[in-house]
């Protein structure tokens, strides 16, 4: 499957999933993308002290946080970002996940969960460099796609 087809299939699967499946997928993805053991070290060079603390707090339990808590942490992170354009990709994936999860918690829109699922695939792609023409051709990409669709089904 080409990348565009995979993205379209994920959006369709999320759109037809029940709310429990969407919440399960969203919570799993945000936990995975914010749980990388290397994130604290990457945050050291990306953020000032307050932003680092906010990032650590947000990543500690994003699935159990409220949208207001997440937005407050994201505001502190934004205010204390030292990077000027080129941020560590793992930090970027984590921030994107926190942002979209906060959006979903505030308004359970399937698009936010679709964006989370696609971010999860893109993070795996960053690790293994999948071919756009055969995006699920590597075992890692196929496994992530299966995990995403499995979480939606329960």
N, CA, C and O atoms as a GROMACS GRO file, in nm:
protein
  616
    1UNK      N    1   0.083  -0.118   0.000
    1UNK     CA    2   0.000   0.000   0.000
    1UNK      C    3   0.088   0.125   0.000
    1UNK      O    4   0.189   0.130   0.070
    2UNK      N    5   0.050   0.223  -0.077
    2UNK     CA    6   0.122   0.350  -0.077
    2UNK      C    7   0.084   0.429   0.048
    2UNK      O    8  -0.019   0.404   0.111
    3UNK      N    9   0.170   0.526   0.083
    3UNK     CA   10   0.147   0.605   0.203
    3UNK      C   11   0.007   0.667   0.206
    3UNK      O   12  -0.062   0.660   0.307
    4UNK      N   13  -0.034   0.728   0.096
    4UNK     CA   14  -0.165   0.792   0.090
    4UNK      C   15  -0.279   0.694   0.113
    4UNK      O   16  -0.379   0.728   0.177
    5UNK      N   17  -0.264   0.574   0.062
    5UNK     CA   18  -0.366   0.471   0.083
    5UNK      C   19  -0.373   0.428   0.229
    5UNK      O   20  -0.481   0.406   0.283
    6UNK      N   21  -0.257   0.416   0.292
    6UNK     CA   22  -0.252   0.380   0.434
    6UNK      C   23  -0.319   0.488   0.517
    6UNK      O   24  -0.400   0.458   0.605
    7UNK      N   25  -0.286   0.613   0.490
    7UNK     CA   26  -0.347   0.724   0.564
    7UNK      C   27  -0.499   0.724   0.545
    7UNK      O   28  -0.574   0.742   0.642
    8UNK      N   29  -0.544   0.704   0.423
    8UNK     CA   30  -0.688   0.701   0.395
    8UNK      C   31  -0.755   0.584   0.469
    8UNK      O   32  -0.864   0.600   0.523
    9UNK      N   33  -0.691   0.468   0.471
    9UNK     CA   34  -0.746   0.351   0.539
    9UNK      C   35  -0.756   0.375   0.690
    9UNK      O   36  -0.853   0.335   0.754
   10UNK      N   37  -0.657   0.440   0.746
   10UNK     CA   38  -0.661   0.471   0.890
   10UNK      C   39  -0.772   0.569   0.920
   10UNK      O   40  -0.847   0.549   1.016
   11UNK      N   41  -0.785   0.672   0.841
   11UNK     CA   42  -0.892   0.770   0.864
   11UNK      C   43  -1.029   0.703   0.855
   11UNK      O   44  -1.118   0.734   0.934
   12UNK      N   45  -1.046   0.612   0.760
   12UNK     CA   46  -1.174   0.541   0.746
   12UNK      C   47  -1.198   0.449   0.866
   12UNK      O   48  -1.310   0.442   0.917
   13UNK      N   49  -1.094   0.379   0.911
   13UNK     CA   50  -1.109   0.289   1.025
   13UNK      C   51  -1.144   0.366   1.152
   13UNK      O   52  -1.228   0.322   1.231
   14UNK      N   53  -1.082   0.480   1.172
   14UNK     CA   54  -1.112   0.563   1.290
   14UNK      C   55  -1.254   0.617   1.281
   14UNK      O   56  -1.326   0.619   1.380
   15UNK      N   57  -1.294   0.661   1.162
   15UNK     CA   58  -1.427   0.718   1.144
   15UNK      C   59  -1.537   0.617   1.174
   15UNK      O   60  -1.643   0.653   1.224
   16UNK      N   61  -1.512   0.490   1.144
   16UNK     CA   62  -1.616   0.388   1.165
   16UNK      C   63  -1.604   0.318   1.300
   16UNK      O   64  -1.692   0.240   1.337
   17UNK      N   65  -1.498   0.345   1.374
   17UNK     CA   66  -1.480   0.282   1.506
   17UNK      C   67  -1.574   0.345   1.607
   17UNK      O   68  -1.620   0.458   1.590
   18UNK      N   69  -1.602   0.271   1.713
   18UNK     CA   70  -1.683   0.328   1.820
   18UNK      C   71  -1.595   0.415   1.909
   18UNK      O   72  -1.473   0.415   1.898
   19UNK      N   73  -1.660   0.489   1.998
   19UNK     CA   74  -1.587   0.583   2.083
   19UNK      C   75  -1.485   0.511   2.173
   19UNK      O   76  -1.378   0.565   2.200
   20UNK      N   77  -1.519   0.391   2.218
   20UNK     CA   78  -1.425   0.314   2.300
   20UNK      C   79  -1.298   0.280   2.225
   20UNK      O   80  -1.188   0.289   2.280
   21UNK      N   81  -1.312   0.242   2.100
   21UNK     CA   82  -1.196   0.211   2.018
   21UNK      C   83  -1.110   0.333   1.993
   21UNK      O   84  -0.987   0.326   1.996
   22UNK      N   85  -1.175   0.445   1.966
   22UNK     CA   86  -1.099   0.569   1.944
   22UNK      C   87  -1.022   0.609   2.069
   22UNK      O   88  -0.904   0.645   2.061
   23UNK      N   89  -1.087   0.604   2.183
   23UNK     CA   90  -1.022   0.643   2.308
   23UNK      C   91  -0.906   0.547   2.339
   23UNK      O   92  -0.798   0.590   2.381
   24UNK      N   93  -0.928   0.418   2.318
   24UNK     CA   94  -0.824   0.318   2.342
   24UNK      C   95  -0.702   0.345   2.254
   24UNK      O   96  -0.588   0.343   2.301
   25UNK      N   97  -0.727   0.370   2.125
   25UNK     CA   98  -0.617   0.398   2.033
   25UNK      C   99  -0.546   0.527   2.070
   25UNK      O  100  -0.423   0.530   2.077
   26UNK      N  101  -0.622   0.632   2.092
   26UNK     CA  102  -0.561   0.761   2.125
   26UNK      C  103  -0.475   0.753   2.250
   26UNK      O  104  -0.363   0.804   2.252
   27UNK      N  105  -0.527   0.690   2.355
   27UNK     CA  106  -0.453   0.678   2.480
   27UNK      C  107  -0.325   0.596   2.461
   27UNK      O  108  -0.220   0.630   2.515
   28UNK      N  109  -0.334   0.488   2.384
   28UNK     CA  110  -0.217   0.403   2.360
   28UNK      C  111  -0.110   0.477   2.280
   28UNK      O  112   0.008   0.467   2.311
   29UNK      N  113  -0.152   0.550   2.179
   29UNK     CA  114  -0.056   0.622   2.095
   29UNK      C  115   0.012   0.734   2.173
   29UNK      O  116   0.134   0.748   2.168
   30UNK      N  117  -0.066   0.814   2.246
   30UNK     CA  118  -0.004   0.924   2.320
   30UNK      C  119   0.090   0.870   2.427
   30UNK      O  120   0.195   0.929   2.452
   31UNK      N  121   0.054   0.759   2.490
   31UNK     CA  122   0.143   0.699   2.590
   31UNK      C  123   0.272   0.650   2.524
   31UNK      O  124   0.381   0.667   2.580
   32UNK      N  125   0.261   0.588   2.407
   32UNK     CA  126   0.380   0.537   2.338
   32UNK      C  127   0.472   0.650   2.293
   32UNK      O  128   0.593   0.643   2.311
   33UNK      N  129   0.413   0.755   2.235
   33UNK     CA  130   0.494   0.863   2.180
   33UNK      C  131   0.553   0.954   2.287
   33UNK      O  132   0.649   1.027   2.261
   34UNK      N  133   0.498   0.951   2.407
   34UNK     CA  134   0.553   1.032   2.516
   34UNK      C  135   0.631   0.949   2.616
   34UNK      O  136   0.684   1.003   2.714
   35UNK      N  137   0.640   0.819   2.593
   35UNK     CA  138   0.705   0.731   2.689
   35UNK      C  139   0.845   0.688   2.652
   35UNK      O  140   0.905   0.605   2.722
   36UNK      N  141   0.900   0.742   2.546
   36UNK     CA  142   1.035   0.707   2.504
   36UNK      C  143   1.135   0.745   2.613
   36UNK      O  144   1.134   0.858   2.661
   37UNK      N  145   1.219   0.651   2.652
   37UNK     CA  146   1.314   0.676   2.761
   37UNK      C  147   1.419   0.781   2.725
   37UNK      O  148   1.484   0.836   2.814
   38UNK      N  149   1.435   0.810   2.598
   38UNK     CA  150   1.533   0.910   2.554
   38UNK      C  151   1.475   1.052   2.550
   38UNK      O  152   1.550   1.147   2.527
   39UNK      N  153   1.345   1.067   2.572
   39UNK     CA  154   1.284   1.200   2.566
   39UNK      C  155   1.340   1.299   2.667
   39UNK      O  156   1.366   1.414   2.630
   40UNK      N  157   1.361   1.260   2.794
   40UNK     CA  158   1.416   1.359   2.889
   40UNK      C  159   1.552   1.415   2.844
   40UNK      O  160   1.577   1.535   2.859
   41UNK      N  161   1.637   1.332   2.791
   41UNK     CA  162   1.768   1.380   2.744
   41UNK      C  163   1.751   1.474   2.625
   41UNK      O  164   1.821   1.575   2.615
   42UNK      N  165   1.660   1.440   2.535
   42UNK     CA  166   1.636   1.526   2.419
   42UNK      C  167   1.576   1.660   2.464
   42UNK      O  168   1.607   1.765   2.406
   43UNK      N  169   1.491   1.656   2.566
   43UNK     CA  170   1.429   1.779   2.617
   43UNK      C  171   1.531   1.873   2.679
   43UNK      O  172   1.509   1.995   2.682
   44UNK      N  173   1.641   1.820   2.728
   44UNK     CA  174   1.745   1.903   2.790
   44UNK      C  175   1.793   2.013   2.697
   44UNK      O  176   1.819   2.125   2.742
   45UNK      N  177   1.806   1.983   2.569
   45UNK     CA  178   1.859   2.082   2.476
   45UNK      C  179   1.749   2.162   2.406
   45UNK      O  180   1.777   2.263   2.342
   46UNK      N  181   1.625   2.117   2.417
   46UNK     CA  182   1.515   2.182   2.346
   46UNK      C  183   1.443   2.289   2.428
   46UNK      O  184   1.388   2.384   2.372
   47UNK      N  185   1.444   2.273   2.563
   47UNK     CA  186   1.360   2.356   2.649
   47UNK      C  187   1.438   2.420   2.763
   47UNK      O  188   1.542   2.369   2.805
   48UNK      N  189   1.385   2.532   2.814
   48UNK     CA  190   1.440   2.588   2.937
   48UNK      C  191   1.390   2.505   3.055
   48UNK      O  192   1.313   2.411   3.036
   49UNK      N  193   1.432   2.539   3.177
   49UNK     CA  194   1.398   2.459   3.294
   49UNK      C  195   1.248   2.441   3.314
   49UNK      O  196   1.202   2.329   3.336
   50UNK      N  197   1.172   2.549   3.307
   50UNK     CA  198   1.028   2.538   3.329
   50UNK      C  199   0.962   2.453   3.221
   50UNK      O  200   0.875   2.370   3.252
   51UNK      N  201   1.001   2.471   3.097
   51UNK     CA  202   0.944   2.392   2.988
   51UNK      C  203   0.980   2.244   3.003
   51UNK      O  204   0.898   2.157   2.974
   52UNK      N  205   1.103   2.216   3.047
   52UNK     CA  206   1.144   2.075   3.070
   52UNK      C  207   1.056   2.011   3.177
   52UNK      O  208   1.013   1.897   3.162
   53UNK      N  209   1.030   2.086   3.284
   53UNK     CA  210   0.944   2.033   3.391
   53UNK      C  211   0.802   2.011   3.339
   53UNK      O  212   0.740   1.909   3.369
   54UNK      N  213   0.751   2.105   3.263
   54UNK     CA  214   0.616   2.091   3.206
   54UNK      C  215   0.611   1.972   3.111
   54UNK      O  216   0.513   1.897   3.110
   55UNK      N  217   0.715   1.954   3.031
   55UNK     CA  218   0.721   1.842   2.937
   55UNK      C  219   0.722   1.709   3.013
   55UNK      O  220   0.650   1.616   2.976
   56UNK      N  221   0.801   1.702   3.118
   56UNK     CA  222   0.806   1.580   3.199
   56UNK      C  223   0.670   1.552   3.263
   56UNK      O  224   0.626   1.437   3.266
   57UNK      N  225   0.605   1.655   3.314
   57UNK     CA  226   0.474   1.637   3.376
   57UNK      C  227   0.371   1.591   3.273
   57UNK      O  228   0.293   1.500   3.300
   58UNK      N  229   0.372   1.652   3.155
   58UNK     CA  230   0.277   1.615   3.051
   58UNK      C  231   0.300   1.472   3.003
   58UNK      O  232   0.204   1.400   2.973
   59UNK      N  233   0.426   1.432   2.994
   59UNK     CA  234   0.458   1.297   2.946
   59UNK      C  235   0.438   1.189   3.051
   59UNK      O  236   0.432   1.070   3.018
   60UNK      N  237   0.429   1.228   3.177
   60UNK     CA  238   0.419   1.129   3.285
   60UNK      C  239   0.291   1.047   3.276
   60UNK      O  240   0.295   0.926   3.298
   61UNK      N  241   0.179   1.109   3.245
   61UNK     CA  242   0.051   1.038   3.235
   61UNK      C  243  -0.045   1.114   3.145
   61UNK      O  244  -0.148   1.162   3.193
   62UNK      N  245  -0.014   1.124   3.017
   62UNK     CA  246  -0.102   1.203   2.930
   62UNK      C  247  -0.242   1.143   2.919
   62UNK      O  248  -0.340   1.217   2.907
   63UNK      N  249  -0.252   1.011   2.922
   63UNK     CA  250  -0.383   0.948   2.907
   63UNK      C  251  -0.473   0.977   3.027
   63UNK      O  252  -0.595   0.976   3.014
   64UNK      N  253  -0.414   1.004   3.142
   64UNK     CA  254  -0.491   1.034   3.261
   64UNK      C  255  -0.505   1.182   3.289
   64UNK      O  256  -0.559   1.220   3.393
   65UNK      N  257  -0.460   1.266   3.199
   65UNK     CA  258  -0.465   1.411   3.218
   65UNK      C  259  -0.592   1.469   3.158
   65UNK      O  260  -0.659   1.406   3.076
   66UNK      N  261  -0.624   1.588   3.202
   66UNK     CA  262  -0.739   1.659   3.146
   66UNK      C  263  -0.691   1.747   3.031
   66UNK      O  264  -0.572   1.778   3.022
   67UNK      N  265  -0.781   1.788   2.944
   67UNK     CA  266  -0.738   1.878   2.837
   67UNK      C  267  -0.682   2.009   2.891
   67UNK      O  268  -0.588   2.065   2.834
   68UNK      N  269  -0.739   2.059   3.000
   68UNK     CA  270  -0.689   2.183   3.059
   68UNK      C  271  -0.547   2.169   3.111
   68UNK      O  272  -0.464   2.258   3.091
   69UNK      N  273  -0.519   2.056   3.178
   69UNK     CA  274  -0.382   2.032   3.226
   69UNK      C  275  -0.285   2.025   3.109
   69UNK      O  276  -0.179   2.088   3.111
   70UNK      N  277  -0.324   1.949   3.007
   70UNK     CA  278  -0.236   1.934   2.891
   70UNK      C  279  -0.211   2.069   2.823
   70UNK      O  280  -0.097   2.099   2.786
   71UNK      N  281  -0.314   2.150   2.806
   71UNK     CA  282  -0.298   2.281   2.742
   71UNK      C  283  -0.206   2.371   2.826
   71UNK      O  284  -0.124   2.443   2.771
   72UNK      N  285  -0.221   2.366   2.958
   72UNK     CA  286  -0.135   2.448   3.045
   72UNK      C  287   0.010   2.405   3.032
   72UNK      O  288   0.100   2.490   3.022
   73UNK      N  289   0.035   2.275   3.031
   73UNK     CA  290   0.172   2.226   3.012
   73UNK      C  291   0.225   2.264   2.875
   73UNK      O  292   0.339   2.308   2.863
   74UNK      N  293   0.143   2.248   2.772
   74UNK     CA  294   0.186   2.283   2.636
   74UNK      C  295   0.216   2.432   2.624
   74UNK      O  296   0.309   2.470   2.553
   75UNK      N  297   0.140   2.516   2.691
   75UNK     CA  298   0.169   2.660   2.690
   75UNK      C  299   0.305   2.689   2.755
   75UNK      O  300   0.382   2.769   2.703
   76UNK      N  301   0.333   2.623   2.868
   76UNK     CA  302   0.463   2.642   2.934
   76UNK      C  303   0.576   2.590   2.846
   76UNK      O  304   0.682   2.652   2.837
   77UNK      N  305   0.554   2.479   2.780
   77UNK     CA  306   0.655   2.423   2.690
   77UNK      C  307   0.680   2.520   2.576
   77UNK      O  308   0.795   2.549   2.542
   78UNK      N  309   0.573   2.570   2.517
   78UNK     CA  310   0.587   2.664   2.405
   78UNK      C  311   0.664   2.789   2.448
   78UNK      O  312   0.748   2.838   2.373
   79UNK      N  313   0.634   2.839   2.566
   79UNK     CA  314   0.702   2.960   2.614
   79UNK      C  315   0.850   2.936   2.641
   79UNK      O  316   0.930   3.030   2.634
   80UNK      N  317   0.887   2.812   2.671
   80UNK     CA  318   1.025   2.783   2.705
   80UNK      C  319   1.101   2.702   2.602
   80UNK      O  320   1.203   2.641   2.634
   81UNK      N  321   1.052   2.700   2.479
   81UNK     CA  322   1.121   2.627   2.373
   81UNK      C  323   1.241   2.707   2.325
   81UNK      O  324   1.229   2.824   2.288
   82UNK      N  325   1.356   2.642   2.327
   82UNK     CA  326   1.480   2.706   2.286
   82UNK      C  327   1.511   2.682   2.139
   82UNK      O  328   1.581   2.761   2.076
   83UNK      N  329   1.459   2.574   2.084
   83UNK     CA  330   1.488   2.538   1.945
   83UNK      C  331   1.430   2.643   1.850
   83UNK      O  332   1.324   2.700   1.874
   84UNK      N  333   1.501   2.665   1.744
   84UNK     CA  334   1.455   2.760   1.644
   84UNK      C  335   1.431   2.686   1.513
   84UNK      O  336   1.505   2.705   1.416
   85UNK      N  337   1.328   2.604   1.510
   85UNK     CA  338   1.292   2.532   1.388
   85UNK      C  339   1.329   2.386   1.387
   85UNK      O  340   1.244   2.301   1.360
   86UNK      N  341   1.454   2.353   1.416
   86UNK     CA  342   1.498   2.214   1.410
   86UNK      C  343   1.494   2.152   1.549
   86UNK      O  344   1.587   2.169   1.629
   87UNK      N  345   1.387   2.081   1.577
   87UNK     CA  346   1.370   2.016   1.707
   87UNK      C  347   1.392   1.866   1.689
   87UNK      O  348   1.365   1.811   1.583
   88UNK      N  349   1.441   1.803   1.793
   88UNK     CA  350   1.457   1.658   1.792
   88UNK      C  351   1.326   1.593   1.747
   88UNK      O  352   1.221   1.625   1.801
   89UNK      N  353   1.331   1.502   1.649
   89UNK     CA  354   1.208   1.443   1.597
   89UNK      C  355   1.124   1.371   1.703
   89UNK      O  356   1.001   1.377   1.699
   90UNK      N  357   1.189   1.303   1.798
   90UNK     CA  358   1.113   1.233   1.902
   90UNK      C  359   1.037   1.332   1.990
   90UNK      O  360   0.924   1.305   2.031
   91UNK      N  361   1.098   1.446   2.018
   91UNK     CA  362   1.030   1.551   2.095
   91UNK      C  363   0.914   1.606   2.014
   91UNK      O  364   0.806   1.630   2.069
   92UNK      N  365   0.934   1.625   1.886
   92UNK     CA  366   0.828   1.675   1.799
   92UNK      C  367   0.711   1.577   1.796
   92UNK      O  368   0.595   1.619   1.806
   93UNK      N  369   0.739   1.448   1.782
   93UNK     CA  370   0.632   1.348   1.784
   93UNK      C  371   0.556   1.353   1.916
   93UNK      O  372   0.433   1.345   1.918
   94UNK      N  373   0.627   1.365   2.026
   94UNK     CA  374   0.563   1.370   2.158
   94UNK      C  375   0.476   1.494   2.171
   94UNK      O  376   0.363   1.485   2.219
   95UNK      N  377   0.526   1.609   2.129
   95UNK     CA  378   0.448   1.733   2.138
   95UNK      C  379   0.323   1.727   2.052
   95UNK      O  380   0.215   1.769   2.093
   96UNK      N  381   0.338   1.674   1.932
   96UNK     CA  382   0.224   1.659   1.842
   96UNK      C  383   0.120   1.567   1.905
   96UNK      O  384   0.000   1.595   1.899
   97UNK      N  385   0.165   1.458   1.965
   97UNK     CA  386   0.072   1.365   2.029
   97UNK      C  387   0.000   1.432   2.146
   97UNK      O  388  -0.121   1.416   2.160
   98UNK      N  389   0.072   1.505   2.229
   98UNK     CA  390   0.010   1.574   2.342
   98UNK      C  391  -0.094   1.675   2.293
   98UNK      O  392  -0.202   1.686   2.351
   99UNK      N  393  -0.061   1.748   2.189
   99UNK     CA  394  -0.152   1.848   2.134
   99UNK      C  395  -0.280   1.784   2.080
   99UNK      O  396  -0.390   1.828   2.112
  100UNK      N  397  -0.265   1.681   2.000
  100UNK     CA  398  -0.383   1.616   1.939
  100UNK      C  399  -0.465   1.542   2.045
  100UNK      O  400  -0.588   1.537   2.035
  101UNK      N  401  -0.400   1.486   2.147
  101UNK     CA  402  -0.472   1.419   2.255
  101UNK      C  403  -0.553   1.522   2.334
  101UNK      O  404  -0.668   1.496   2.370
  102UNK      N  405  -0.494   1.637   2.361
  102UNK     CA  406  -0.567   1.744   2.430
  102UNK      C  407  -0.688   1.786   2.347
  102UNK      O  408  -0.796   1.809   2.401
  103UNK      N  409  -0.670   1.798   2.216
  103UNK     CA  410  -0.782   1.832   2.128
  103UNK      C  411  -0.893   1.727   2.139
  103UNK      O  412  -1.010   1.761   2.152
  104UNK      N  413  -0.854   1.600   2.134
  104UNK     CA  414  -0.953   1.493   2.140
  104UNK      C  415  -1.027   1.494   2.275
  104UNK      O  416  -1.149   1.478   2.278
  105UNK      N  417  -0.955   1.512   2.384
  105UNK     CA  418  -1.019   1.512   2.515
  105UNK      C  419  -1.117   1.629   2.529
  105UNK      O  420  -1.220   1.616   2.594
  106UNK      N  421  -1.084   1.742   2.469
  106UNK     CA  422  -1.172   1.859   2.476
  106UNK      C  423  -1.296   1.842   2.388
  106UNK      O  424  -1.404   1.888   2.422
  107UNK      N  425  -1.278   1.776   2.274
  107UNK     CA  426  -1.386   1.756   2.178
  107UNK      C  427  -1.360   1.624   2.105
  107UNK      O  428  -1.278   1.621   2.014
  108UNK      N  429  -1.427   1.516   2.143
  108UNK     CA  430  -1.398   1.383   2.087
  108UNK      C  431  -1.420   1.373   1.936
  108UNK      O  432  -1.511   1.304   1.890
  109UNK      N  433  -1.338   1.442   1.861
  109UNK     CA  434  -1.344   1.444   1.716
  109UNK      C  435  -1.255   1.332   1.661
  109UNK      O  436  -1.138   1.322   1.698
  110UNK      N  437  -1.309   1.247   1.574
  110UNK     CA  438  -1.228   1.138   1.517
  110UNK      C  439  -1.102   1.185   1.445
  110UNK      O  440  -1.004   1.111   1.438
  111UNK      N  441  -1.103   1.307   1.391
  111UNK     CA  442  -0.985   1.356   1.320
  111UNK      C  443  -0.862   1.362   1.410
  111UNK      O  444  -0.751   1.335   1.365
  112UNK      N  445  -0.882   1.398   1.537
  112UNK     CA  446  -0.768   1.404   1.630
  112UNK      C  447  -0.708   1.265   1.650
  112UNK      O  448  -0.586   1.251   1.657
  113UNK      N  449  -0.793   1.163   1.659
  113UNK     CA  450  -0.743   1.026   1.676
  113UNK      C  451  -0.676   0.978   1.548
  113UNK      O  452  -0.574   0.910   1.553
  114UNK      N  453  -0.733   1.014   1.433
  114UNK     CA  454  -0.668   0.979   1.306
  114UNK      C  455  -0.529   1.041   1.298
  114UNK      O  456  -0.434   0.975   1.257
  115UNK      N  457  -0.518   1.167   1.338
  115UNK     CA  458  -0.388   1.234   1.337
  115UNK      C  459  -0.290   1.165   1.432
  115UNK      O  460  -0.171   1.153   1.400
  116UNK      N  461  -0.338   1.120   1.547
  116UNK     CA  462  -0.252   1.047   1.641
  116UNK      C  463  -0.203   0.916   1.579
  116UNK      O  464  -0.085   0.883   1.588
  117UNK      N  465  -0.293   0.843   1.516
  117UNK     CA  466  -0.256   0.716   1.454
  117UNK      C  467  -0.154   0.738   1.343
  117UNK      O  468  -0.058   0.661   1.330
  118UNK      N  469  -0.174   0.840   1.263
  118UNK     CA  470  -0.081   0.870   1.154
  118UNK      C  471   0.054   0.915   1.211
  118UNK      O  472   0.159   0.879   1.157
  119UNK      N  473   0.052   0.992   1.318
  119UNK     CA  474   0.177   1.031   1.383
  119UNK      C  475   0.252   0.909   1.434
  119UNK      O  476   0.375   0.904   1.428
  120UNK      N  477   0.178   0.812   1.485
  120UNK     CA  478   0.242   0.689   1.532
  120UNK      C  479   0.310   0.614   1.418
  120UNK      O  480   0.422   0.567   1.432
  121UNK      N  481   0.241   0.605   1.305
  121UNK     CA  482   0.303   0.544   1.187
  121UNK      C  483   0.425   0.623   1.141
  121UNK      O  484   0.527   0.565   1.105
  122UNK      N  485   0.414   0.754   1.142
  122UNK     CA  486   0.526   0.837   1.098
  122UNK      C  487   0.646   0.823   1.190
  122UNK      O  488   0.761   0.828   1.145
  123UNK      N  489   0.621   0.804   1.320
  123UNK     CA  490   0.731   0.783   1.413
  123UNK      C  491   0.802   0.651   1.383
  123UNK      O  492   0.925   0.645   1.386
  124UNK      N  493   0.726   0.547   1.354
  124UNK     CA  494   0.788   0.419   1.316
  124UNK      C  495   0.863   0.436   1.184
  124UNK      O  496   0.973   0.383   1.168
  125UNK      N  497   0.804   0.508   1.090
  125UNK     CA  498   0.871   0.536   0.963
  125UNK      C  499   1.004   0.608   0.986
  125UNK      O  500   1.102   0.579   0.918
  126UNK      N  501   1.007   0.701   1.080
  126UNK     CA  502   1.131   0.771   1.113
  126UNK      C  503   1.239   0.672   1.157
  126UNK      O  504   1.356   0.689   1.125
  127UNK      N  505   1.198   0.569   1.230
  127UNK     CA  506   1.293   0.470   1.280
  127UNK      C  507   1.342   0.374   1.171
  127UNK      O  508   1.459   0.336   1.170
  128UNK      N  509   1.251   0.334   1.080
  128UNK     CA  510   1.286   0.229   0.983
  128UNK      C  511   1.289   0.275   0.838
  128UNK      O  512   1.331   0.197   0.751
  129UNK      N  513   1.248   0.396   0.808
  129UNK     CA  514   1.248   0.450   0.672
  129UNK      C  515   1.173   0.361   0.572
  129UNK      O  516   1.233   0.297   0.486
  130UNK      N  517   1.042   0.357   0.588
  130UNK     CA  518   0.958   0.279   0.497
  130UNK      C  519   0.957   0.343   0.358
  130UNK      O  520   0.977   0.463   0.343
  131UNK      N  521   0.933   0.261   0.259
  131UNK     CA  522   0.923   0.308   0.121
  131UNK      C  523   0.782   0.364   0.099
  131UNK      O  524   0.685   0.296   0.130
  132UNK      N  525   0.770   0.485   0.046
  132UNK     CA  526   0.637   0.543   0.025
  132UNK      C  527   0.546   0.457  -0.064
  132UNK      O  528   0.425   0.454  -0.043
  133UNK      N  529   0.604   0.388  -0.161
  133UNK     CA  530   0.524   0.306  -0.252
  133UNK      C  531   0.477   0.176  -0.188
  133UNK      O  532   0.377   0.118  -0.231
  134UNK      N  533   0.547   0.130  -0.086
  134UNK     CA  534   0.509   0.008  -0.013
  134UNK      C  535   0.525   0.037   0.136
  134UNK      O  536   0.611  -0.019   0.204
  135UNK      N  537   0.440   0.127   0.184
  135UNK     CA  538   0.457   0.183   0.318
  135UNK      C  539   0.451   0.078   0.428
  135UNK      O  540   0.514   0.095   0.532
  136UNK      N  541   0.378  -0.028   0.407
  136UNK     CA  542   0.366  -0.133   0.508
  136UNK      C  543   0.458  -0.251   0.479
  136UNK      O  544   0.441  -0.360   0.534
  137UNK      N  545   0.556  -0.228   0.392
  137UNK     CA  546   0.644  -0.336   0.348
  137UNK      C  547   0.743  -0.385   0.452
  137UNK      O  548   0.790  -0.498   0.441
  138UNK      N  549   0.775  -0.305   0.551
  138UNK     CA  550   0.867  -0.352   0.655
  138UNK      C  551   0.786  -0.416   0.768
  138UNK      O  552   0.671  -0.378   0.791
  139UNK      N  553   0.845  -0.511   0.837
  139UNK     CA  554   0.772  -0.575   0.947
  139UNK      C  555   0.728  -0.476   1.055
  139UNK      O  556   0.621  -0.490   1.114
  140UNK      N  557   0.811  -0.375   1.080
  140UNK     CA  558   0.777  -0.276   1.183
  140UNK      C  559   0.655  -0.194   1.144
  140UNK      O  560   0.568  -0.168   1.228
  141UNK      N  561   0.648  -0.153   1.018
  141UNK     CA  562   0.535  -0.073   0.972
  141UNK      C  563   0.407  -0.157   0.970
  141UNK      O  564   0.300  -0.110   1.010
  142UNK      N  565   0.419  -0.281   0.922
  142UNK     CA  566   0.302  -0.369   0.920
  142UNK      C  567   0.252  -0.395   1.062
  142UNK      O  568   0.132  -0.399   1.086
  143UNK      N  569   0.345  -0.413   1.156
  143UNK     CA  570   0.306  -0.438   1.295
  143UNK      C  571   0.238  -0.316   1.355
  143UNK      O  572   0.140  -0.331   1.429
  144UNK      N  573   0.286  -0.197   1.327
  144UNK     CA  574   0.223  -0.076   1.381
  144UNK      C  575   0.083  -0.057   1.323
  144UNK      O  576  -0.010  -0.021   1.394
  145UNK      N  577   0.069  -0.080   1.195
  145UNK     CA  578  -0.064  -0.070   1.132
  145UNK      C  579  -0.160  -0.172   1.195
  145UNK      O  580  -0.275  -0.139   1.223
  146UNK      N  581  -0.112  -0.293   1.216
  146UNK     CA  582  -0.196  -0.396   1.280
  146UNK      C  583  -0.231  -0.357   1.424
  146UNK      O  584  -0.343  -0.381   1.469
  147UNK      N  585  -0.136  -0.298   1.495
  147UNK     CA  586  -0.163  -0.255   1.633
  147UNK      C  587  -0.270  -0.146   1.634
  147UNK      O  588  -0.362  -0.149   1.716
  148UNK      N  589  -0.259  -0.052   1.542
  148UNK     CA  590  -0.356   0.058   1.533
  148UNK      C  591  -0.496   0.003   1.505
  148UNK      O  592  -0.592   0.036   1.575
  149UNK      N  593  -0.508  -0.080   1.404
  149UNK     CA  594  -0.641  -0.131   1.369
  149UNK      C  595  -0.693  -0.226   1.478
  149UNK      O  596  -0.813  -0.232   1.502
  150UNK      N  597  -0.603  -0.298   1.542
  150UNK     CA  598  -0.645  -0.386   1.653
  150UNK      C  599  -0.698  -0.308   1.772
  150UNK      O  600  -0.797  -0.348   1.832
  151UNK      N  601  -0.634  -0.198   1.805
  151UNK     CA  602  -0.682  -0.113   1.916
  151UNK      C  603  -0.819  -0.055   1.884
  151UNK      O  604  -0.903  -0.041   1.974
  152UNK      N  605  -0.841  -0.019   1.760
  152UNK     CA  606  -0.972   0.035   1.722
  152UNK      C  607  -1.083  -0.069   1.737
  152UNK      O  608  -1.196  -0.036   1.774
  153UNK      N  609  -1.050  -0.194   1.708
  153UNK     CA  610  -1.150  -0.301   1.718
  153UNK      C  611  -1.168  -0.351   1.860
  153UNK      O  612  -1.275  -0.402   1.895
  154UNK      N  613  -1.065  -0.336   1.943
  154UNK     CA  614  -1.076  -0.382   2.082
  154UNK      C  615  -1.023  -0.511   2.100
  154UNK      O  616  -1.025  -0.564   2.211
   0.00000   0.00000   0.00000
